[in-house]
Amino acid sequence: MVSFMRFLAGLIVGMMVLATFAGTVSAAEEEDTCAVLFDFGNGRVMWADVPVTEDMNAFNVTAEAADMLDIDLQYSESTFGVMVGPIEGMDYNPATGQFWGFIIWNSTTARWESSMSGADAVPADDLEALAWKYDAWGGPMPLATPEHRYPWASFRYDAMNAGSQEFGNIDHPALNWSKDLGNGAISSSVIGANGLLYVITGGLLNEDWSFASNSSLFCLDTTGKIVWNKDVGTGFQVATPLLYGEMVIAPSADGKLYAFDAADGEEVWTFDTGSASTFGITSSPVAYVNSIIVAAGNGKMFSINAADGAENWNVTVSQTIYSSSPAIHEGVIFIGDDSGNVSAYADDGSYLWSTTVGGKVRASPLVDADNDRVIVTSSGANGNMTALNFTTGAIDWQTHIGGTSASAALSSVGYVAATATDIIMMDLDGDKLWNYSLGETFGGGAPTVVGDTIFAVTNEESSRLVAVDLTGKMVKEVVLEPANYAMCAPTFIDGFLFVTSNNGYVYALSTGSEEIITPGPEDAPEEFPWLLLGGIAAVIFIVAVGLMYWRKKA
């Protein structure tokens, strides 16, 4: 009996050691992390989750995040502490007042706040998240938050009209939900941030094509529930709204911009471009240094103070601008027009250059900053994709692809275009890599790149969402029901792909899930302590065998 008791005591000690070891492993798996956001001030954001160890400060975490994301982060040290910048070559800009600001996340109020201390003076162990934002003094806090990391704030994702979200991923899209908003066709795209979505409906039509109801800006949550909606005039609406700070700004075919509080829909200001008789506003607005830039059907481009809706300046670009939306980079604004031109203006409205590319430029210019060029597609039988020098406007190359009004998108291997019949991939030199046949359609919306997948919506009697990979191989096609025409560009917000149709529906798709789940670190299942469970089971088994052996011997 004594020998068995010694044996049992040894087993119990072993079990305690095993439990301690398993607890250590579990604690290691649950090590503290700090989420780091780099907000480049143009809609582009990058995130990294950095493990936090003892004695790390916010600057140490920032440096680790930059390494993880392969971001070029420069800094200098002085008696006042560490000065961060440039980041990715972007430094203080005296002309615009833009600089890198250090902010921290207040988990109690769920808001970003400016830090009163330098990054090297802020301990990292108490931080849930920190951010570096590039903006002028007085600019809004980032739309991206630790819970909702990847907003889509404007028509083509960012101020450069990239039409791509490099950090997204959605495989074999499946429908999560669809919502009939009951107010006519939806020809524009969905935008969203902080768990809310925004989209413009065109209004119901009578049999004689007159309007039976006004157009509306709808705010939905991520399950499709309507939070609020507001009238935004009348007309055939094709422009996409803009999120800026705590406002959502809706362009309308009545020629007005309507600014609302993004949370509750309270009107903030209204601006009239005077273009109601010439298509109104079919150009989607973009934001730049506390200003809203938008083009109107009367051929004018406007800069509007974001705070109060007052006009900063306007310029006459052409006789007509239809659906081409401004792109902005390094203080230069690019816009296309119906005369077949792409024009460049400084951020004070002064003229820089204009180049004729042929046809009508109803697509939005795309800025490829890495290659110092502007990419644009044009409509008409002789439609082309054209690459222009960013600084001079000189044509680098021009390739015939067929006419299209759909804006190009930027991918990791080249430029993506969509015509009435094909999705086309062009390399950086203007050579066609491949094309994917869409069949005979009427020409749909612009393509969107999410990670390594291209999405486009066809415009036909029974429209489809088409997904192909970067080699042109088909991934999946989803028929949008009920059948109708569609002209939207897909958008990707917090793990969901959103598309719309002229049937008045909004569709939310994700990777095959039947439930609405927003992907993110907060949704990762907790790791079950299998090692501990297995160890306990082994000890119980050994004790049982030992007890049987002792009884038999006794």
N, C-alpha and C positions, 0 to 999 in steps of 0.2 A: 504493500500500500504506500509506504514512504517513497519508494522509487517511482511509483506512478505519479504521486503528488509533485515530485521534483520535475518529472517529465511534463506534467500539466502546467506547472509554473513557468517552465521554460517556453512552452508554447504561447502562454499568455503574454509573456514579455516580448516574444517574437511578433505577436499580433500587434502589440502596442507600437513597436518599432516600425512595422509595416504601415500602420495607420498614420504615424507621424510622417513617414516618407511620402505616402500618398497625399497627405495634406500639403506637404511642401511642393509636390508636383502641381497640385491644384492651384496653390497660391501663385506659382510661377506662371501658370496658364492665364491667370487673371491679373497679370501685372498692369499697373496703371499706364494709360496712354494719354497723350494730348493731341487733339485734332488741330492741324495747322492748315489755314487757308491762305492762298495767294490769290488776291482779287486784282486783276490787271486793269480795272476801271473801264473796260469796254465790253463787258459781258462774259469774258473768258475767266474761268476760275480753275484752280487746281488744289487738291486736298491730299494730305498725308497724315496717317496716324502714327505718331512717334512714341515708342516706349520711353517712359520717364523713370530715370534712376535718381538716387539720392544726390542732392547738391546740384542738379541741373537747373538752369534758369531758362527763361523764355527765348533768349538768344541761342542757347545750346540746342534747344528743341527746333528752332527755326533753321539752324544750320543742318541739323539731321534731316529735316523735311526736304530742304533743298537738294541734299544728296540723294534722297530716295526718289525724288521727282526729276532728277537730272536738270535742275534749275541753276543757272549761273547767278550766284549770289555773291556780291562784293560787300565789303564792310571795312571800316577803319576804326581804330581805337584812339581815344584821347582821354584827358583827365576828366571829361564829362561822361565817359562811358563809351559804349560801342555804338557807332553810327552805321546803320544798315542802308545799303544802296550803292550802286545800281543793282536792280534785280532784272535779269534777262535783258540787260542793256538799257533799261528804263530808269532814268534818274530824275532829279528835280528839274522841272521845266519852268524857267522864269517867265516865259511868255504866257503860259496858261495857269501857273501856280500849282501845277500837279506835283505831288511828292508822295513818298511811301509813308503811310501812317500806320502806327502800331496800335492795334485794338485787341480787347479781350472779351470773351463771352461771359455774360452774367447769367448763370443758370437759374437764378431766382426769378429774374424778370424776363428771361428768354430773349435778351437783346444784346447786340454788340455795344460796347462802351469804349471810349478812348481811354488809353492808359495814362496815368499821371506820372509814370516812371518809365525809364528806358527798359528795353527788353532784357538787358543783362542784370537789371536790378529786380526783376520779378521772378520769384521762385516758381518752378514749373509744376511742383507736386500738387498745387491747389488749383491748377487750370484745367478746365474741361476742353477749352478750345482757345486758340489765339488766331489772329489774322493780320496780314499786311495788305493794305488797300492802296491802290494808286489813284489818287483823285485830287482835285483842287480843294482848297480850304472851304469848309462849309458844305462839301458834297455829302450825299446820303451814305448811310451805312450799307454794307453789302447785303444783297438779296439772299445770298447763300447762307445757310445756318447749319450747325452740326446735325440737325435732324433732317433737313431738306437741303442736301448739299449741291444739287445741280439744277438751278433754275434755268428756264428758257425765257428770256426777258423780251425778245424782239423777234421779228419775222424770220431772220436768218441766223438766229442764235446770238451773234455778237455784232459790234459796230462795224466789223470788217466784212459782214455778210458771208461768213465761212460756210454756213449751212451744215455744220458738222459738230458732233460732240465726241471727242476722242476717248473719253473715259467711260462712255456708256457701253452697254452690252445687252442685246436682246436676241435670243436664238429662237427661231421658228415661232414667230409671234402668234399668239392665240388671243381671242377676244375675252376680255374681263367683263366689260360692261359696255352698253351703248345707251345713249340718252337722247330722246326726241325733245328738243327745246320748244317745238311747237310755234315757231315764229319765222317760218320761211327758210330759204336756202342759206347755207353757210359755205362761203367760198374762200374764207380766210383761214388762217391757222390758229391753233390753240397756243397760248402762252401760259406760264405759271411759275409760282414761287411760294415757298412757305406753306405748302399744303393747299393752295388755292389755284384754280384755273380760270382763264378768261377767254371769251370768244364772242365775236360779233355775228348776229343773225341779220338777214336782209329784210325781214318783214314779209308778211303774207301778201299774196297777189290775188287780185280779182281776175275774172276770165278775160277782161280787156287789158291785162297787164298793168293796171293801175294798182297802187298799194292799198291794201286793206288794213295794214297796221304799220306802225313805225319800226325802224330798225332798233335793235336792242343790244347792249353790252351785257352779257351774262357772266356772273361769277359762280363757279361750281366748286364743291370740294372734291377730293380725289376718289369719291365713290359715285360721283355724278349728281349728287344732291345740289339743287339750286340754293345758293346762299343769298344772292340778290340779283336784280337786273334793272337797267336804266335805259330810257330812250336815248337814241343818238341820231335823231333826224330820220330822213327817208332817202331811199335810193338803192341802187345795186351795189352792195358792199363787197369789195375785194381786198381791202387793206387790213392788215393785222395790227392789233393794239400793241402798246409798249408798256412795260413795267419800269418805273424809275422811282427809287426810294420807296415811299409809302403811297405812291400814286400809280394808277393805271390810266393810260392816255389812249383814247379811242379816236381814230380818224374816221371821217364819215363822207359819204357821197354828197352830202349837202354842203361840203366845203369847210366844215368846222372840225376843230380838235376839241374833244371833251375830256377834261381831266377829273378823275374821281378818286376819292380815298379808296385804296385797294381793299381795305378790310370791310367797310360798311357801305360803300357806294355813294357816300355824300359828295356832291359836286364841289370841286375846288376852283376851277376856272374853265372858261370856254374861249377859244380863239377862232376867228373867222378869216379864212384865206381869200374870201371873195371869189371862189371858183365854182359856185353851185351850178352855173350854167355851162361849165366845161368839165363834166365828169366829177366835179368835186375833188376829194382826196382819194386817189387810188394807190398812192405811195405810202408805204408803211414807215412810221417815224422811227428815228434812232436818237439816242442821247449822247451828249458830249459836253463835258465840263459845265454842268449845271444848266445846260441848254437842251432844247428839243429841236432837232432838225427834221424838216418834212418838206416834200415837194407837192405841188398841186396841179390840177388839170389845166390851169391857165398858164402853165409854163414857168411859174415862179417857184423859187425855193426860199424857205423861211427859217430863221433861227429865232426861237421863242424862249424867253426866260422861264425855266421850269418852276420857279417858286410862285410866280403870279400870273403867268400867261401873257406877259407884255412882249411886244415884238422887239427883238434886238436888231435885226436887219432882214431885208429880202432882196433877191436878185432875180432878174428875168433870164432864165436859161434858154428857153426856146418857146415856140408857140404852144406846144402841148407836151406835157409829161404824163404818161399813163403807166401806172403800176411799177415803174422803176423806182426803187427805194435807195436813199443815199447810203454810201459806205464812207466810213471815216477812219483815218489812220494818220498818226503823227501830225495832227492839225490840218490835214487836207481832206476835203469832202469831194466825193465822186458821185456823179449822177448821169443817167442815160435819158434820152428823149426820143420823141416820135420822128424826129428828123434824121435819126441814125447816128447821133453824136454821143460820145462820152466826154463829159466836161469835168474839170477840176477847179475847185475854189478853195481859198484859204479860209480858216475858221472865222475870219472877220467879214467874209463875203466877197473879198477881192478875187478877181478872175486870175487863173493861172494858165490853163490851156484847154483846148478842145480838139478832139480827133473824130473824124467821120469813119465809122466802121461798116456802114451800109445797112439797108433795111430799116426797121424800127427797133430801137433799143427799149423794150418793155421789161426786160430782165433787170435785176439789180446787180450792179458791179460787185465783184468779189476781189478783195485785196489779199494777195499772197505776199505777206510781208517778208518771208524768208527769201523770196526771189525778186523782190522789188518790182512787182508787176501787178497790174489790174486785169482781171479776166472778165470778159463779158460775152454774152450770147446775143444774137439778133434774130429778128423774125423775117419772114418773106421767103420766097423760093430760093434765094441765094444766101440764106442765113448762115452765119459763121460763128465759130468761137474765136475770139480775138484776144491776144495778150498785148497789153500796152505797158510801156515803161512808166513806172510810178512817178518819176520826177518830170519827164518831158512830154509824156503822152505818145511818144513814137511807137509805132507798131513793131513789136518783137516778132510775132508770127500771127498768121491767120489761117484757119482751117475750116473748110466747108463741112458742115454737119447737117444742114437743113434748117429751115426756119423754126424758131422756138421763142416763146415769151417766158419760158421757165428759167430762173436763175441757176447758175452753176453752183456746185458744191466742191469743197476742198477735201481731198482724202490723202492718205499717207502715200499713195502711189501716183496721184495725178488729179486731174480735174474731171468732175462728173457732170454730164449734161443730160437732159431729158427732152426728147422731141415727141411729136405725135406718134411716132412709130418705134422709137428705140431709147434705151438707156445707153449712153456712150461714155467710155473712159478714155481720156486723152492724157498722154504723158506730159512732162514739163516742157518738152520741146514742140508740142503741138501735133504729135503723131498719135493716130488712133490706135489704142491697145486692143480694144474689143468693143462690141456692141451687143446688147441683149434686146431681142425683139419683143415689143409690147403688143404687136398686132396693129390693126388700124383703129386709132382713137382720134379724138379731137384735140389732143395736146392738153395734158393735165398740169399739175402744179410742179414746183421745183423739187428736185431730189434732195434727200437728206442722208447724211452719213452718220451712223451711230457705231462707234468702234470700227469693226471690220465689215459692216453690213450697210448696203445702200437700200434706202426705201423710197418708193415713188408711188403716187396715186394716179391711176389712169382716168381720163375723162371720156367716158362712154356711157351708153345706156345702162349698163350694169358695171359700175366702176369697181376696180380692184386695188388693193394694196399689194404691191410687188416688192419682194425682198430678194436681192442678189448679193453675192459676196464680191470682194474686190477683184476677183478674176473673171467676173461675169457669169458665174454659175448660179442658177436659180436656187434660192433657199426655200422660199414659200410664197404662195399667192393666197390672199384672203379676199373673198368677195364681200363687198360692203352692202348689207341688206338693211332696209328694202332698196331695190335697185334704183339708181339715179346717177346723174352726172356728178363729177367732183373735180375741184380745181385747187385743193389745198396742198401745202407742203407739210409733210409729217414733222412733228416735233417730239422731243424726248425729254421728259420731266420726271425726275425721281424714280427712274426704273420703268416708266410706262411710255409707250409710244401712242401719240394722239393724232387722229385724223378726223376730218369732217366731210360732209357731203351736202349736195344741194337738196337732199331729202330732209335736211334740218337736224340731222343726227350728229352727235359727238361720239367717237369710238375710242375706247381705251384698251390697248393690247399690251401683253407682257409675255414672258417666256413660259407659255403653257400652263400657268397657274390658274386654278378655278377661283381662287380667293384674291381679294385685293390686299397685296402685301407690298409695301414700299421697301425695296432692298436697302440694306445699310448695316453698319456694324451693330446698331442697336437691336437688329432683328436676328442676329446669329444665335442659334440655340445654345443654351448652357451645356458645357461638356460634362457628361455623367462620369462619376469617378469609378470607371470600370476596374482600374487597378486595385482600388481599395476593396470593391465588391468581390473580385476574384480572390484576393488574399484572405478575406474573411471566410469565404466558402472553403478554401483550401485548409484553413486552420480548423474549421468545424469538422471537415472530413477526417483530418488526422486525429483530432480528439476522439471522434466516434470510433475509429479503427483502434486507437489505443485503449479505449475503454472496453471494447469487446475483447481485445487481447488480454487485458488485465483480469476481466471476469472469467475468461476461459482458463487462465492460469491459476486463478484462485480456486 
